[in-house]
Amino acid sequence: MRRAVSLLLLTGALAAPASSAAAFPDATFGNQCQYSYDRYWRPVPMIFGGTLTDGAGKELASGTRLAVGDTVRLQGGTVSAVLPSWILPFAYDSGMIGLGGGELPVRGWLALEATNTVEGVVAPIALTTVARTHVEVTASNQVDEERSSIVVVQAPVPAQTWTATGGEVQVRQAVGESLPPIPVGRDGADVRVRGSLFVEASLSGDLKLFMDCLQGDQVAQGSSFTDTLPGTLGVFAVPGWDGVVDGTPVTGPVDADVLLSQAPPRAEVGEGASVSGATLRLRLTEAQRTAWLGGATSFPVTGAVVVHGARSDEATQSVPVSRTITVGSSGPVTVSLPLEASTWTSTGAGGIDLRSDRVISLDAAVGGSTRTLTLTRLAAGDPYPFARLLRSVAPTPIVTPAPTAGAVPTAAAVVPVVPAPGPAPAAVPKPGVASVRSTKLKVAARRVGVSLRCTGATACRGTVRLRTAAKVRVGKRAKRIVTLAGAAKYSVRAGATATVRLTLSRDGRTLLAAHRSVRVSVEVKPSGGTSVRRTLTLKR
């Protein structure tokens, strides 16, 4: 079994939402990342580190109670990831990285969110680091995974500060579609991506690898994904409502939230999407409970939450709530009131933000009478969106069987220059890329055999040429790069390995007659694309 390759990288939906008590630092969340070379979505666990503090710099434990206007600050933040085991041998076989040690520039863009804050989603947060690679091969030219490694230095996250406005503050990686256009297109053009974390790794030559990441589950072996609720780095209660019962104010601010228990829905422009799983939650102190409910332990609650949908056809809807509540006879109490499902229609590509009204009224039938609790937000401005409807995602056309999470993606070929991110490409097979499999070369009957492997969905075609790796002297002539074997054509079917025979030139024969071995450069030039060179030893 291949060992996992740890890539402390910058690069989303969780298999299950993380508990609010999850440890931080070192909180791990499952992401789905779309790889630019074949557009498939694959799981990449993301690891966040750092410390959450208050305005005075004191570390905050998840669950701490804050007040409107208090701040939450992320300090010493880092992002890292664990890549699947096939990355290292695949990167080497495809010419992304070479033998020995190397260093590759990596940059990224991240969207972080703190719900119910003034700042909300902060994006893009620029991330910069480097990947350090070390590749050693076995006698059969396979990557020796015990002695090879690829490690990207942890990406530091600049300090971020959020100001509480009332309602539960959840600090987390933002949902998909949270990044603004970023400069990852051709010639640095801005491109709108799908995720909340985008990574660009600069590989050998002019190769670039992009990963577009968000929290989600893989669908159909990576042809698409489903969203999940983001896991949290920290959760803080912020009572943010004034409460009045039949005209009499209650003691202290009321802790009330509209929370969503399901992943954000998606819909095309002009199509309706149903929002379900929303709950109005009240966490009442003993004094607030007594003011509204007296000593009742079972009572029906009815009312409605007016919901505003920005960029929707419906604009505003009154969503009913109705439930009989049973609670203990004393002490503080939590009242959870499910909202009925509602349908919303997007008017633009920006999706829909759903937020409650600034005033909510609820009736409780207690002791033969009805008591009305009216909640009014303390902070100015609209409440924070409790749900977002996102744009839909078309599945990637499957041309060849897609790789599973633990398999090397043999169906995908790396192209010399990765296209700018955008919609999934049409169902056209990727061109094949040939790599040199030989680890050493030997002359036999004035000919040299070079083993090539074709990685891709189509056949590999081009020419192979053999030159000295450095300037040498042949006879009495000055030192120069010597062509040992002229161009020989190759044609290797997709996924196969074949040997190309090259005939030594006169200079090549003369040089080999004078030396038992020579360091040579094998140049593989595809019929379309960038040449690949490999330095080996040629023996007679």
Wavefront OBJ file of the C-alpha trace (Angstrom):
o trace
v 0.000 0.000 0.000
v 1.354 3.391 -0.895
v 1.984 5.661 2.021
v 0.121 8.962 2.152
v 2.018 11.982 0.894
v 1.633 14.902 3.320
v 1.479 18.198 1.500
v 1.407 21.122 3.907
v -0.346 23.178 1.326
v -2.855 25.915 1.300
v -5.472 24.176 -0.180
v -14.096 21.530 1.280
v -17.487 19.988 2.282
v -17.234 17.802 5.293
v -18.333 14.190 5.257
v -20.127 15.349 8.388
v -20.150 18.829 9.953
v -17.473 19.216 12.600
v -18.621 19.525 16.183
v -18.471 23.005 17.682
v -16.201 21.455 20.310
v -13.655 20.354 17.696
v -10.114 21.190 18.709
v -8.497 24.298 17.296
v -5.714 24.641 16.270
v -5.342 21.571 14.041
v -8.944 21.317 12.817
v -9.316 19.091 9.722
v -12.078 19.508 7.139
v -12.768 17.452 4.010
v -12.585 19.417 0.751
v -13.381 18.461 -2.815
v -10.791 19.953 -5.171
v -11.192 20.185 -8.941
v -7.852 19.442 -10.613
v -7.160 21.607 -13.662
v -5.593 18.881 -15.794
v -8.755 16.770 -16.096
v -11.467 18.770 -14.235
v -12.365 15.934 -11.849
v -13.194 16.617 -8.176
v -11.129 14.657 -5.647
v -11.048 14.630 -1.808
v -8.287 16.626 -0.121
v -8.417 16.971 3.700
v -7.554 20.540 4.783
v -5.869 21.300 8.102
v -6.304 24.717 9.725
v -4.172 25.939 12.620
v -3.994 29.108 14.695
v -5.569 30.769 17.734
v -8.881 32.602 18.194
v -8.678 35.485 20.651
v -10.803 38.366 21.889
v -9.945 42.036 21.392
v -7.551 41.982 24.338
v -5.625 39.032 22.931
v -7.048 36.463 25.361
v -7.586 33.036 23.810
v -11.262 32.153 23.326
v -12.602 28.661 23.972
v -15.292 27.524 21.574
v -18.707 28.130 23.198
v -17.662 31.341 24.970
v -20.465 33.903 25.385
v -19.726 37.303 23.804
v -21.622 40.588 23.486
v -22.626 42.631 20.449
v -19.592 44.688 19.421
v -17.027 42.229 20.804
v -14.324 41.061 18.401
v -13.001 37.631 17.457
v -9.482 37.536 16.029
v -7.645 34.742 14.210
v -3.913 34.891 14.949
v -1.030 32.705 13.823
v -3.281 31.021 11.265
v -1.966 28.361 8.895
v -3.455 26.118 6.208
v -2.163 22.711 5.153
v -3.430 19.619 3.369
v -2.891 15.875 2.944
v -2.630 14.781 -0.679
v -3.385 11.269 -1.964
v -0.503 8.814 -2.373
v -0.543 8.828 -6.186
v 0.493 12.486 -6.447
v 4.256 11.939 -6.147
v 4.784 9.134 -8.714
v 2.220 10.688 -11.053
v 3.908 14.097 -10.902
v 7.277 12.525 -11.686
v 6.014 10.244 -14.471
v 4.192 13.155 -16.099
v 7.219 15.446 -16.043
v 5.793 17.814 -13.415
v 8.797 17.300 -11.146
v 12.263 15.894 -11.788
v 14.825 13.694 -10.069
v 16.624 14.913 -6.974
v 15.664 17.990 -5.005
v 13.674 20.964 -6.197
v 11.541 23.871 -5.055
v 8.272 24.954 -6.658
v 6.387 28.243 -6.047
v 2.872 27.800 -4.644
v 0.285 30.500 -4.109
v -3.363 30.469 -3.143
v -6.474 32.461 -2.365
v -8.702 31.667 0.633
v -12.165 32.806 1.811
v -12.826 32.710 5.571
v -16.173 33.517 7.182
v -17.440 34.461 10.617
v -21.244 34.389 10.641
v -23.214 37.178 12.303
v -20.346 39.651 12.125
v -19.846 43.005 10.421
v -17.041 41.633 8.238
v -18.690 38.298 7.382
v -16.780 36.663 4.487
v -13.198 37.899 4.129
v -11.795 37.184 0.656
v -9.509 36.839 -1.086
v -6.845 36.142 1.522
v -3.565 35.772 -0.365
v -1.409 32.765 0.561
v 2.171 32.213 -0.558
v 4.572 29.351 0.086
v 6.900 26.889 -1.670
v 6.819 23.153 -2.337
v 10.020 21.211 -1.708
v 10.353 18.019 -3.723
v 12.816 15.154 -3.529
v 12.541 12.233 -5.945
v 14.579 9.047 -5.994
v 13.852 6.083 -8.241
v 14.373 2.338 -8.058
v 16.402 0.277 -10.508
v 13.251 -0.094 -12.637
v 12.801 3.710 -12.728
v 9.794 3.658 -10.390
v 9.515 6.373 -7.746
v 10.953 5.081 -4.477
v 8.237 6.365 -2.151
v 10.178 5.546 1.012
v 13.012 7.877 0.000
v 10.984 10.468 -1.934
v 8.844 13.302 -0.617
v 6.863 16.385 -1.609
v 6.241 18.903 1.158
v 4.835 22.389 0.854
v 5.794 24.689 3.676
v 2.754 25.615 5.774
v 0.988 28.619 4.294
v 0.592 31.421 6.868
v -2.818 33.105 7.050
v -2.705 36.851 7.827
v -4.451 37.884 11.064
v -8.198 38.460 10.650
v -10.670 40.299 12.908
v -14.476 40.012 12.989
v -16.960 42.168 14.975
v -20.031 40.433 16.447
v -23.464 41.852 15.529
v -25.653 39.353 17.396
v -26.359 35.697 16.770
v -24.056 32.694 16.809
v -20.594 33.457 15.421
v -19.155 30.483 13.487
v -15.578 30.964 12.279
v -15.009 28.659 9.294
v -13.810 28.161 5.757
v -16.509 29.850 3.696
v -18.946 27.930 1.487
v -18.333 27.557 -2.246
v -18.651 30.582 -4.546
v -17.157 32.834 -1.845
v -14.028 33.984 -3.704
v -14.224 37.064 -5.941
v -12.598 36.866 -9.400
v -8.878 36.129 -8.938
v -5.913 36.590 -11.350
v -5.430 32.991 -12.507
v -6.502 33.280 -16.146
v -4.260 33.675 -19.163
v -1.898 36.630 -18.827
v -3.162 37.170 -15.270
v -6.779 37.788 -16.234
v -9.340 37.637 -13.422
v -11.420 34.441 -13.351
v -14.398 33.517 -11.195
v -13.774 30.126 -9.579
v -16.144 27.685 -7.838
v -14.587 27.202 -4.428
v -13.492 29.053 -1.311
v -9.836 27.980 -1.610
v -7.879 28.100 -4.870
v -4.299 26.900 -5.310
v -1.777 27.458 -8.108
v 1.428 25.408 -8.154
v 4.138 26.317 -10.703
v 5.769 23.093 -11.882
v 8.637 22.329 -14.244
v 8.900 24.391 -17.410
v 5.671 26.294 -18.050
v 3.399 23.743 -16.356
v 0.919 24.986 -13.769
v -1.448 22.904 -11.667
v -4.627 24.498 -10.291
v -6.888 23.138 -7.546
v -10.311 24.713 -6.993
v -11.501 23.592 -3.534
v -14.643 23.729 -1.396
v -16.235 21.664 1.329
v -18.259 18.841 -0.262
v -18.625 15.119 -1.022
v -17.486 13.434 -4.239
v -20.155 12.363 -6.756
v -19.766 9.759 -9.549
v -16.031 9.242 -8.978
v -15.359 12.945 -9.197
v -17.520 14.063 -12.118
v -19.248 16.414 -9.647
v -19.795 16.988 -5.907
v -22.441 17.760 -3.308
v -22.036 20.603 -0.804
v -21.958 20.095 2.937
v -22.158 22.524 5.835
v -18.711 23.911 6.670
v -16.972 22.699 9.794
v -16.101 25.341 12.359
v -12.853 26.601 13.874
v -14.782 28.146 16.750
v -18.404 28.892 17.763
v -19.438 31.755 20.061
v -22.869 32.731 21.455
v -23.764 36.416 21.048
v -27.243 37.388 22.405
v -28.365 40.101 19.998
v -32.108 40.773 20.436
v -34.251 42.931 22.708
v -37.217 40.942 24.046
v -40.651 42.256 25.007
v -43.546 40.107 26.350
v -46.936 41.779 25.906
v -45.333 45.213 26.168
v -43.029 44.408 29.116
v -39.273 44.177 28.424
v -37.500 41.004 29.512
v -34.229 41.036 31.441
v -31.070 41.131 29.300
v -30.522 40.531 25.575
v -32.098 37.394 24.080
v -29.962 34.738 22.387
v -31.813 33.973 19.134
v -30.645 32.559 15.791
v -32.000 31.208 12.533
v -29.750 28.210 11.767
v -29.521 25.952 8.713
v -28.936 22.218 9.284
v -28.481 21.269 5.612
v -25.986 22.133 2.909
v -26.619 25.257 0.821
v -28.910 24.458 -2.145
v -27.980 25.248 -5.758
v -30.102 26.333 -8.724
v -29.768 27.768 -12.221
v -30.821 31.354 -12.854
v -34.603 31.430 -13.187
v -35.068 28.060 -11.471
v -36.585 27.577 -8.033
v -34.715 25.899 -5.169
v -36.242 24.666 -1.923
v -34.707 25.730 1.388
v -35.446 23.319 4.204
v -33.842 22.413 7.502
v -33.914 25.972 8.906
v -34.679 26.390 12.615
v -35.384 29.402 14.805
v -33.515 28.685 18.040
v -34.042 30.605 21.290
v -31.740 30.107 24.281
v -33.598 31.805 27.151
v -32.260 32.586 30.595
v -34.405 31.515 33.554
v -35.701 35.086 33.947
v -36.593 35.366 30.249
v -38.276 31.987 30.290
v -40.386 32.940 33.304
v -41.370 36.275 31.741
v -42.705 34.561 28.612
v -43.755 31.069 29.690
v -44.334 31.328 33.423
v -44.046 27.837 34.903
v -45.444 25.984 31.888
v -43.643 22.793 30.832
v -45.631 22.015 27.665
v -47.129 24.631 25.356
v -47.752 25.295 21.621
v -45.776 28.085 19.950
v -46.932 29.664 16.681
v -45.774 32.576 14.583
v -43.815 33.366 11.453
v -40.375 34.526 10.433
v -40.321 37.077 7.637
v -37.438 36.070 5.333
v -35.840 38.392 2.792
v -34.159 36.892 -0.274
v -31.661 39.214 -1.942
v -31.501 38.757 -5.755
v -34.629 36.582 -5.827
v -37.966 36.817 -7.657
v -39.857 36.368 -4.388
v -37.959 39.123 -2.500
v -39.839 38.502 0.813
v -41.803 35.573 2.217
v -43.478 34.932 5.576
v -42.389 31.440 6.674
v -44.620 29.862 9.361
v -43.359 28.227 12.544
v -45.527 25.972 14.706
v -44.560 23.424 17.340
v -45.573 22.155 20.769
v -42.624 22.527 23.135
v -41.908 20.435 26.218
v -39.310 21.726 28.697
v -38.202 21.209 32.269
v -39.927 22.980 35.157
v -37.105 25.415 35.954
v -33.819 26.889 34.785
v -32.762 28.205 31.370
v -34.335 26.611 28.305
v -33.648 26.123 24.605
v -36.640 26.394 22.269
v -36.151 25.083 18.707
v -38.816 25.980 16.148
v -38.430 24.479 12.632
v -39.296 26.787 9.740
v -41.429 25.361 6.963
v -39.644 24.781 3.647
v -39.731 27.719 1.223
v -38.882 28.018 -2.484
v -36.749 30.794 -3.929
v -35.934 31.730 -7.538
v -32.587 33.294 -8.423
v -32.529 36.350 -10.665
v -28.781 36.371 -11.320
v -25.544 34.385 -11.267
v -24.690 35.753 -7.810
v -27.123 33.407 -6.019
v -29.488 34.379 -3.194
v -28.770 35.497 0.375
v -31.567 34.651 2.845
v -31.885 36.604 6.080
v -34.578 37.025 8.705
v -36.391 40.286 9.393
v -35.232 42.637 12.156
v -38.411 41.850 14.142
v -39.821 38.391 15.009
v -43.066 37.738 16.937
v -44.030 34.421 18.564
v -47.204 33.406 20.445
v -47.159 30.844 23.255
v -50.453 29.433 24.591
v -49.816 29.302 28.327
v -52.398 28.679 31.062
v -55.406 29.468 28.876
v -53.956 32.741 27.536
v -51.622 33.767 24.729
v -48.347 35.504 25.536
v -46.536 37.262 22.682
v -42.750 37.491 22.634
v -41.489 40.200 20.277
v -37.782 40.180 19.384
v -36.038 43.226 17.885
v -32.410 43.203 16.784
v -30.006 45.277 18.856
v -27.504 46.053 16.087
v -28.267 48.397 13.242
v -28.514 46.930 9.765
v -29.969 43.672 8.486
v -29.329 40.315 10.161
v -26.579 38.121 8.680
v -27.708 35.638 5.967
v -28.587 32.285 7.537
v -28.535 30.562 4.133
v -27.133 31.077 0.632
v -28.450 29.614 -2.613
v -25.527 28.977 -4.964
v -25.240 28.578 -8.735
v -25.573 25.034 -10.029
v -22.631 22.892 -11.165
v -22.660 20.856 -14.371
v -20.964 17.428 -14.091
v -17.620 16.967 -15.842
v -18.172 14.902 -19.013
v -16.697 11.458 -18.399
v -14.666 10.352 -21.413
v -12.682 7.602 -19.688
v -13.137 5.969 -16.273
v -12.354 8.531 -13.622
v -9.835 7.668 -10.891
v -10.952 6.762 -7.410
v -9.527 8.544 -4.382
v -6.686 6.076 -3.955
v -5.790 5.333 -7.567
v -3.301 6.922 -9.957
v -5.281 8.914 -12.560
v -4.097 7.058 -15.672
v -7.076 8.379 -17.624
v -5.815 11.953 -17.366
v -2.956 13.557 -19.243
v -1.059 16.656 -18.181
v -0.973 19.225 -20.936
v 2.083 21.510 -21.295
v 0.148 24.657 -20.386
v -2.960 24.198 -18.226
v -5.936 26.206 -19.521
v -7.326 28.965 -17.355
v -10.007 27.771 -14.929
v -13.529 27.962 -16.268
v -16.482 25.761 -17.157
v -15.837 22.040 -17.539
v -14.416 21.280 -20.998
v -16.213 19.454 -23.768
v -15.827 15.689 -23.934
v -12.566 15.683 -25.921
v -9.790 13.228 -24.938
v -6.674 14.839 -23.522
v -3.508 14.504 -25.662
v -0.954 11.940 -24.567
v 2.363 12.950 -23.000
v 5.423 10.704 -23.332
v 7.976 10.359 -20.535
v 11.340 8.559 -20.490
v 11.229 5.337 -18.472
v 14.824 4.239 -19.045
v 17.280 4.703 -16.169
v 20.390 3.903 -18.210
v 21.215 3.328 -21.879
v 23.428 0.756 -23.601
v 24.737 0.501 -27.142
v 23.985 -2.747 -28.998
v 24.962 -3.153 -32.682
v 25.361 0.624 -33.061
v 21.822 1.191 -31.769
v 20.413 2.564 -28.507
v 16.985 1.653 -27.084
v 15.014 4.337 -25.175
v 11.934 3.212 -23.226
v 8.971 5.651 -23.355
v 5.698 5.605 -21.448
v 2.560 7.312 -22.788
v 0.394 8.905 -20.083
v -2.915 10.132 -21.437
v -6.192 9.317 -23.159
v -4.724 9.391 -26.704
v -1.579 8.010 -28.341
v 1.771 9.790 -27.957
v 3.641 10.728 -31.132
v 6.806 12.702 -31.842
v 10.583 12.285 -32.114
v 13.467 11.267 -29.832
v 16.982 12.682 -30.170
v 20.216 11.878 -28.290
v 22.915 14.475 -27.545
v 25.789 14.785 -25.078
v 24.748 16.401 -21.790
v 27.823 18.652 -21.850
v 30.362 19.877 -24.375
v 32.877 17.178 -25.340
v 35.768 16.843 -27.788
v 35.499 14.394 -30.693
v 38.830 13.881 -32.423
v 40.794 17.118 -32.785
v 37.800 19.419 -32.990
v 36.877 21.927 -30.249
v 34.534 20.934 -27.455
v 30.846 21.103 -28.392
v 27.474 19.483 -27.801
v 27.533 16.382 -29.983
v 24.480 14.787 -31.595
v 24.876 11.074 -30.843
v 21.705 9.949 -32.622
v 19.471 11.892 -34.978
v 15.711 12.232 -34.552
v 13.811 8.950 -34.539
v 10.003 8.929 -34.660
v 7.931 7.301 -31.918
v 4.272 6.310 -31.660
v 3.082 4.831 -28.346
v -0.547 4.006 -27.625
v -2.233 5.553 -24.576
v -1.242 3.942 -21.292
v 1.447 1.766 -22.918
v 5.249 1.574 -22.765
v 7.400 1.070 -25.882
v 11.085 1.131 -26.831
v 12.364 3.457 -29.567
v 15.582 2.396 -31.361
v 18.060 5.152 -32.279
v 21.070 4.658 -34.590
v 24.368 6.164 -33.445
v 25.866 8.864 -35.631
v 29.503 8.748 -36.801
v 30.459 11.211 -34.028
v 28.552 9.064 -31.565
v 30.451 5.935 -32.562
v 33.775 7.786 -32.377
v 32.990 9.160 -28.933
v 31.881 5.797 -27.555
v 35.004 4.151 -28.954
v 37.102 6.506 -26.824
v 34.992 6.368 -23.647
v 33.244 3.494 -21.887
v 30.371 5.760 -20.817
v 29.029 9.217 -21.653
v 26.423 11.420 -19.934
v 23.722 12.080 -22.488
v 20.539 14.159 -22.822
v 17.481 12.349 -24.175
v 15.132 14.861 -25.827
v 11.517 13.749 -26.346
v 9.693 16.197 -28.624
v 5.945 15.563 -29.025
v 4.220 16.371 -32.307
v 2.524 19.233 -30.471
v 3.714 20.734 -27.206
v 6.903 21.213 -25.193
v 9.965 18.956 -25.341
v 10.945 16.846 -22.338
v 14.632 16.156 -21.561
v 16.168 13.495 -19.349
v 19.874 13.094 -18.483
v 21.152 9.494 -18.397
v 24.367 7.519 -18.756
v 25.110 5.802 -22.092
v 27.504 2.807 -21.978
v 29.085 0.783 -24.779
l 1 2 3 4 5 6 7 8 9 10 11
l 12 13 14 15 16 17 18 19 20 21 22 23 24 25 26 27 28 29 30 31 32 33 34 35 36 37 38 39 40 41 42 43 44 45 46 47 48 49 50 51 52 53 54 55 56 57 58 59 60 61 62 63 64 65 66 67 68 69 70 71 72 73 74 75 76 77 78 79 80 81 82 83 84 85 86 87 88 89 90 91 92 93 94 95 96 97 98 99 100 101 102 103 104 105 106 107 108 109 110 111 112 113 114 115 116 117 118 119 120 121 122 123 124 125 126 127 128 129 130 131 132 133 134 135 136 137 138 139 140 141 142 143 144 145 146 147 148 149 150 151 152 153 154 155 156 157 158 159 160 161 162 163 164 165 166 167 168 169 170 171 172 173 174 175 176 177 178 179 180 181 182 183 184 185 186 187 188 189 190 191 192 193 194 195 196 197 198 199 200 201 202 203 204 205 206 207 208 209 210 211 212 213 214 215 216 217 218 219 220 221 222 223 224 225 226 227 228 229 230 231 232 233 234 235 236 237 238 239 240 241 242 243 244 245 246 247 248 249 250 251 252 253 254 255 256 257 258 259 260 261 262 263 264 265 266 267 268 269 270 271 272 273 274 275 276 277 278 279 280 281 282 283 284 285 286 287 288 289 290 291 292 293 294 295 296 297 298 299 300 301 302 303 304 305 306 307 308 309 310 311 312 313 314 315 316 317 318 319 320 321 322 323 324 325 326 327 328 329 330 331 332 333 334 335 336 337 338 339 340 341 342 343 344 345 346 347 348 349 350 351 352 353 354 355 356 357 358 359 360 361 362 363 364 365 366 367 368 369 370 371 372 373 374 375 376 377 378 379 380 381 382 383 384 385 386 387 388 389 390 391 392 393 394 395 396 397 398 399 400 401 402 403 404 405 406 407 408 409 410 411 412 413 414 415 416 417 418 419 420 421 422 423 424 425 426 427 428 429 430 431 432 433 434 435 436 437 438 439 440 441 442 443 444 445 446 447 448 449 450 451 452 453 454 455 456 457 458 459 460 461 462 463 464 465 466 467 468 469 470 471 472 473 474 475 476 477 478 479 480 481 482 483 484 485 486 487 488 489 490 491 492 493 494 495 496 497 498 499 500 501 502 503 504 505 506 507 508 509 510 511 512 513 514 515 516 517 518 519 520 521 522 523 524 525 526 527 528 529 530 531 532 533 534 535 536 537 538 539 540
